[in-house]
Structure formats: structure tokens, C-alpha cells
Amino acid sequence: MGHSFATSIPSTTFSIIQGQKRLGGFDEGKVESRLAGSISVDIMTIMRKNYILDANILLHDPHSIFHFVDNNVVIPIGVISELDRFKKERTERGYNARTVVRLLDSLRGEQSLASGVTLEGGGRLRVHCDAEKPTASRNGQVDDEILKVAETIQRTESDIPVIIVTKDINLRIRADAAGLRAEDYETDRVRVSDLYAGQEERSVSADQLAEFRKAGRIPLTGNSLVPNAYVLLKVNDGGRTTALARVDSEAKHLCTLLETKGGLCNIKPRNKEQYFAIDALLDDQVQLVTLMGKAGTGKTLLAIAAAMHMVLKAKHYRHVLICRPIFPVGRDLGYLPGDIGRKLDPWMKPVTDTIELLLDTCGPIRGCADCDALLRSGLIEIQPLTYIRGRNIAKRFVVIDEAQNLTPLEVKTAITRIGQDAKVVLTGDPYQIDNPYIDADSNGFTYLVNRFKSQSLAAHVELLKGERSPLAELAANLL
């Protein structure tokens, strides 16, 4: 993101300034201290920017104020009032609002937020307050205040670029119309098109394939692959002979896949990606599995089938814990009567439907012929992700469904709850997001996949083909 400035800069200096480094989610020019010749303080001032943060950035990442390196961070007073509206919520958003307020309170100990507080990265944080105007209380008024603060700072500090950082698309459009620069928060953005797929094809000789089938493994040669990546081996003589393999945890060998006789609760794979997924789900050494795919590819079905198999039949874990974030599709129905169980029934219906399908397929398990019996036995626990904070989940097979609706911080909260001898599986479709505060590139699911792609205890599989029904597959592709 280059910037043009009216100030004259020597050509030798300008060429170095053009070399940019990704910092804090934005392209920040960095001038080396070893530059030949003298560099005026004015040039260093030009390199600094004023970032004005919207409330949704702070609610998305409470520590975002520390991610702008040596730049100035400005929070309008109306944004603080906006945070005050959420801080009493018993949700992740409420927790984030309280975290931000505590951080700001701790920073004002020795310095004034009005004049500016020095941050560890060298930048300065200040809260902008216009004493002549009342504090904004509604979101539209907060947006208006952010625009006015940006205009004021741009006018009074004309030598420093001003950038509004917001996840509100409408505010970015309004800012552009007003001649102001606005951007999304990009520190945790991972473009889905660039996301690690977890699998590839590789050509081998007929002898190598024969050795692989006989010994169950062959040395990994050629271009390096990350641990637990999946490979379709194809004979390089133009024939159709193939085999499925996985890179071992040390990324030194290609190994055969794990399978179960009769499948998972009589659910058998229908394509190579499902074979890959079942292998990852069955391996106790792989503690984190992410399954990505469009509707109907079998993400949730395979994850819950594996959980029931590993707990109820193989007895590798004590219990199954299935969690889902609560976000409505379309308009919310509002208040639901009854106790917590009745309130959660509509949200957890996709999970109970899947369990009933599996019981119909494989028959009663441990004397339980229906989902209600399994839930009463305590072998399977279903709960909203809201209540996972503070737990230490050990010796359980955990399934987090619809993980694309989680923020990166929420995913971190969930994964850090996983204790000893436990396994966690996250399923998600980045193109079906109901959370209004994130999108396909900024959700916690894709962030997690990208961060764990080279870790030996994690595996990722992208399911490509819909297997629910011909109609569901056609709808997923056409609609």
C-alpha cells in the first residue's frame, strides 16, 4: 500500500522506503538506520500514520491497539461509549469489550490518554474527545463521529496520513466518499483462495508404488511437504494406477492411511478426500483436525461418526463433546421459553439429527438406541461454545461444528481449553458465515488452518465433492 507525499525525498532514500514490510496487518515502509547520508526527522514523521479504530475492530481483537507497530492509534470517545454497551454481555463480545476497557485503564496509569500513551512498539495511543459535542450513543452517530475525527486530524496533522480501520463496509464506503482513506483490519486475514489445501498429487514410478503397497511406507523425496499432508500417488507411466498416502509427523516418509473395518458407524468414504479425513480423525497422534468444505461434503457427519466410534466403540476417549457457536440463519426468532435445554434444542438440532442418522445406520450403541438415551448416559455432551471458557477438557473427543462463525480470538479460546489425551475437530465452510463481524477471509477457522499448517500434531482436509444428494450438490454449486 504505497503512499504519495508532497514532501521531496532523495531518490536513494525513496528507493529504500519503497521496500515495504508487512507489519500489524498493513504495509509499513521501514527506513533503515544505516542509510548513507542524513535523514531528516520530517521523513520519519511522514512514515508514521494515524490509525483511527472503529469499535468493531476492538471487539474483534481486544489487543489490536498493539498491532500497529510505531504508528499513532486514535480511538474516538464515541467508540469507548459503544464498548460500554457491550461490556455487560456474557458473550465473547462482552468479554472482549471488558478486556479493551481494562487495557485502556491500565495504560493511563502514568500518562494521559488525551495527550497520548506510548506503546511498546514505539507508537502512541490516544483517545480523541471533542468536549463541545455530546458522546455518541447510537452506531450511526459513532460512525459520524469517526468520520469527523478523521477529518479533524487530517486537517490539523496534514503531514501524517490518516486511515480509518473498520470492519463496517458502509463506513468504508462513506469514508471514501468523504475523501478519507479506510481499510479493513488485516492482521488475522487469510484469503480463502490462498488457503493451505492439505493435499496434492505426486508422480512415482511403478516400482515405488509397489514398494509403498508392500511396506506401507516409502521415503519422501523431492519437494518438501508439511507433516500430515495428504498425497495422491500416481504412476508416471500414464496409467491409472494410484494410491493414497499421508506424510508422517516428521515429514520424512509417505505412509498408508488408517482405516476401520466397516467404516465409522457403518459410514464409509465415497471419495479420496473422505478417506483423508477418516485417516486424520482416527489417528490419536493428530490432536487437531480441521475439515473444510461446502454443504453436503460430509464434514459434520464424518466428525461426529469418528467421535462416536473412538469413544463408544474403540474407547480411546472417555466422552464426546460437541459444540456449536450460536448464530441464526436469517432473522432471529428472539426469546425462547423453557430451561437451558429447551432453549438450546433448535440450535443443536443439526447435531442431534446427525447422531440419530448414525444410530439408524449402525444400530444401538452400549444399549442406547436414540440420541436422548446417549445424552442421558453422559457419553455425549452437546453445548454452545459460549460456555467453554474456563474449562479444562481432557480425555475427550471434541467436535466444534460451524467453526467458520468464530473469530480468531474465539478459536484461540476454544483450542486452549483442550487438555491432556484429548482430540479436537473443527468443521467449517468459509462461504457460509452468519456472524456479521467476520467474513470468509477474517474468520477464526481459516486463521487456524493457516497457522497450524506445518505443525506435526495437526491435519487439514478440504472436502470437495458433495455426497448428501444430487440435488444438494447441484444447489451448492449453482445457488
N, C-alpha and C positions, 0 to 999 in steps of 0.2 A: 504494500500500500504506500506508494511513494507520495510525497507532498511537494508542492511547488511553493517557493517562498520568494518574496521580492528582494530580500537581502542578498547582496552579492557574496558568493562563496568562491574561494580559489578553486581552480579546476582540480588540482591534486587532492585537495580536501574533499571536494564534491564527489569524486570517484570512489572514495572510501566510504562516504556517507551513504552512497547508493547501495553498498553491500549491506543487506539487511538480515536481521536475525529474528526468528520467531520468539517473542517474549510476551508472557502474560496474555496470550491469545491474540496479539496484534503485532504487526510487523514494525519493529522499532529499529530505527537507524542507530548504530553504535559507533562513535568516533574513538579510535584507539588513542591511548595516551602517548604512544610513541611516534605520533605524526611528526614528520620533518617540518620545521618551521613552527611559527606560533599560531595558536588557535584562539581567537577572541572568546570572551565569555558569552558574547552575543550569540555565537554559533551554538554553544552548548545550550543556551536558553531556547533556541529555535528547536532543538532536538526534543525538548520537553513538550509534553502535551497536557491539556486539561481534559480529563475524562469525567463526564457528568453521569452518575449512575441512577438508573431507574430502580424503583422498589423491587420489581420482578427479578432483577439481577441479584440483589441481596437475598431474596427469598430462595432463589435457585442455588446460590453458593454464598453462604454467610462469610466466607473468607476471601471473597472476590476482591475486597479492598486491598489485599496484599499481592495481587497478581498483575499489577500494572507497573512493575519494576520501579524506575526512578521518575515516573510521571506524577502529575498532580491529580488527585482524586477528589471530586466535589460531590457532595450529597446535599441536594436542596432540602430545606427544613420540612417541606411538604411530604417528602419521601419518608422522613422519620415518623410523621403522623400516620402515614399509610402503614408502616410497620406496626404501629401501635394497635391498629385494627385487628391484626392477626396474632399478636403475641399470646393471647389467652386461649387460642385454639389448641386442642390436644391432638394435633396432627403434625406431620413433618414440616409443613409450612409454618405452624405456630412455633415449633422448636427452632426453626431457622430464624424466625423473627426475633425470638428471645436471645439467640446466640449473637445476632448482629448488635442488638441493644447492649448486651454485656460487653462486647468487644469495644464499642464506641465509648462506653462508660470507663473501661479500663484505660483507653488511650488518652483520655482527657485528664489523667492524674496530675501530670506536671506541665502540660501545655494546654492551650485553649483550642477547642475545635473551631472556633470562629476565625482565629488567625492562622490556624494550621498546625497539624501534628506531624512530626517527622516519622516516617515509616522505615522499617528495616531495610527495604530495598533502595532507600535514598529518596523516595517520593514523599509527597506531603498530602495529608488528608485534611479536608476542612468541610464544615457544614455551612452552607450558604443560607443566610436568613435575611429576608427583607422585612425589616421592622415595620415598614409602612403598610404592609399587606397582611391580612389575616391568614392564619395557617390553613392550607387547603385540606379539605376533608373528603372529597369525593375524587374518584380516579381521574375523571375528566379535568378537574381543577388541578390535580397533581401534574398531569401532562402539560397543561398550560403553564404551570409554574416552571417545569423543567425547560420548556422552550424559552421562557422569559429569562431564566437564569443563564441559559446558554447564550442568548443574545447579549445580555449584560456583560458576561465575561468576555465574549468575543469582541465587544466594543471597548472595554476597559483594558484588556490584555491582548491587543491586536497582533502582537508579535508571537503569540503562542497558539497553535491550532486547538480548536475546541471540538470535542467529539462526544456526542450523546451515546451512551451504551444502554440498550434496552432490548428486551425480547418482544416488545409490543410492535408488531408490524405497522399498525396505523400510526403510532408515534414516529416511527422511522420515516414514513411517508410524509407526515406533517412537517417533520424537521427538514426534509429535503425540499419541500415546497417553500419553506421559510428561508432557504439558503443556508441551512445548517447541516453539518455532517453527522450522520447517525449510523451506528453499526450494532450488530448482534454481539453477544459475549461468546468468544470463540475458544476460550481456554480448554473446554472439555468437548469441543465439537469433533466428531469423526464422521466424515462423509460416508454414507452407506455404499456408494459406488466404489470407494476405495477400501472397504472393509475386508479384513482377512477372511477368506472363504473356508479355510481349514482343509482343503483338499486340492489335488491336482492329478494330472496324468503323467506317467513316465514310461518310456520305452525301455525294454530289456530284451536280451537275447533269449532264444528258446531254451538254452542251457541254464541261464539264470532263473528263468521261470520254473524249470523242472527242479532245480535245487531248492527254490523257495517252497515249492509244494512238498518236497520230501523232508527238508529240515525244519520248515516252519519259519525260517528267517534267512536273510541274506544281508551282507554288509551294504550300508548306504554309501553310494558313491556319487560323484558329480556335484551339481549344485546342492548346497546345504538346505535342509528342511528343518522346520522347528519341531520340537518334541510333540508327539501325539497328533501330527498332521496325518491326513489320510491320503492314500495313493491308489490310483487305478493303474495296475501294471499291464502293459500291452506289449505283445511280442512284436519286434521291429521288422518282421518279415512280411508285413502287410496282411497277416491273418487276423482272425477274430478272437484268438485265444487271449484271455485276460485273467487277472486275479486281483483280489482286494487286499490291501496291506495297510499297516499303520507304522509310523515312525516310533521307535521306542523312546522312553523318557530321557535317554542320553543322546538321542539323535545320531546314533551310530549304526542302527540296523533297521531293516524293514521286517515287520513281524506279521504273522497271520492274525485274523480277527477272532475275538471271543464270540461264541455262540451258545445258545441253550437248546437242549432237545425239546422240541415242541414250542419254541418261541417264548415270549414273555406273556404269561397268562393266555397262551394259545394265540397270541398276536405275532404273526410272522412278517419279516420285512418284505416289501414289494419292490424296492429299488435299491441301488447301491448306497445312496445317502442314508437310508434307513438301516442298512447293515452297519454303516459307520456309526450311526447314533447308538445302536444297540451295543456295539463294542465299547463305546465310551461309557455308557450307562452301567455296564456290567463290571467294569474294571475298578476295583477298590482303590487302586493307586491313583486314579484320577479323581480328585476330590471336588473339582469344579467342572461342570459341563454346561455349555451354552448351546441351545438348539434354536436356530433361526429359520424362519420360513413363512410363506404366506398361509392363509387359511386353508385347512384341509390337507396339509402335508404330513400331519401326524405328530406334531411336536408334543402336545399335551398328552395324547394317548400313549405314546411311547414312554414319556417321562413317568407318568403315573403307573403304567404297566410295569416298568422296571422297578419303581419304588415298591409296589406290592410284591413283586417276585423276590426282590432282595431282602425284604422284611418278613413276609409271611411264609415264603417257601424256603429260600436259601438261608434265612435267619442270619444275615450278615450285619443287620442293624436292628435296633430294638423297636423303633416306631417309625411311622411315616408322618411327616409334617408337610401339609400343602398350604401355601399362602398365595393370596392374590391381592394386588392393590385394588382399591375400590374407586372406580371411575365409571360413571354411567355412559352408555352409548345413546346419544341424543339427549332429550330433555329428561332431567331427573324427576322422579315421582315425588320427591320430598320425604317427609317424615313417614316412617314405617312403624306400625304398632307392634307390641309384644316385647318379650325379653330379647337378649342379645342373639340368641339362637334364631328366633323368628326374623329378626332384623337382617341377619346375615344370609338367610336362606336364598333370597333372589340373587345375591352376589355370588354365592358359591354353587349355584345350580349347575354351571358348566362342569365343575369338578365332580359333583355327585352323579351327574349324568354319565360321565366317563367311567366312574367306579362301577355303576350299575351295568354298563356295557361290558366291562371286563368280567364281572361276576357272571353275566349271562353267557359269556364266551367260555370261561374256564370252569364254571361251577362253583359251589360253596368253598370257602377257604377258612380253615380252622373252625368249622361249624357255623360260619356266618354266610347266610345266603343272600343278604341285601346290604345296601350301603349303611342303613341305620344301625344294623347289628354290628358292623365293623366300627362305626363311630362310637357306639356304646361300649365296645370292648376296650377302647383306648388305643388300639393298634394303629388307627389312622386318626390324625388330628387335622382339622381344617380351620384356618383362622385368617382374618385380614392381616395384611402386612403391617398395619398400624400398630399392632401390639407386640412387635418383635423386638423393639428397642429394650435393652437391658437384659435380654435373655442370654443364657449360655447353652447352646443347642448341641449336645454331644450324643454320639451313637445313634443318630437319626439319619434317615434318608429324606432330604428336604427338597421339595419342588416349589419353585417360585414361578407361577404362571403369569402370563401377560406382563413380563418384566419390561417391555418397551414403554410402559407408562410410568416408570420410575425415573427420578433424577439421578445423576451420578452420586450425589451425597446419600440418597436413599439406598442405592445399590451398595455403597460402602457400608452403610449402617447394617444392612441385612447380611452381607458376607462376613463382616467382622463378628457376627453372632455365632458363627459356625465353630463348634468346639472339636474336641478330640474324637477320632473314629467316626466322623460324620461326613456326609457327601451332600452337595447341593447342586441342583439342576435348575437352570433358568431357561424359560422358553419365551420367545418374543417374535413379533413381526413389526419391524420399524415403520412399516407403511400403514399400520392400523393403530394410531395413537389417539387416545381420548383425553389425555392430560393437556390442558390448554397452555401450560407453561413450558412445554418442550416440543421438539419436532424430531423428524427422522434422523437428524444429524447430531442432536444435542441430548438425546435420552441416555439414561444410565446403562441400558442394555448394550448398545453399540460401544459405549465408552469402556465397559467391562471387557467386551470381546477384544477390543484393540489393545488394552493394557495387559491382558493375560495371554496374548497370542504366542509368546515364546516361553511360557512357564511350563515346567515338566509336570505339574500337578493339575493342569487344565487342558481341556479339549473343547474344540468348537466344531460344529457341523451345521452347514447350511442345507436345509431340505428344500429341494427344488420342485419336485413333482407332486401335485395334489392327488391324494388317493382316497378322499372321502367319497366322492361320487363323480361321474362325468359332468353332471350339472354344476356341482360346487367348483370343480376345476375350471369349467368354462366361465363361470361367473367371476372367479378370482382373476382370470386373465382379461376378461372383456369389460368388466364394470369398474 
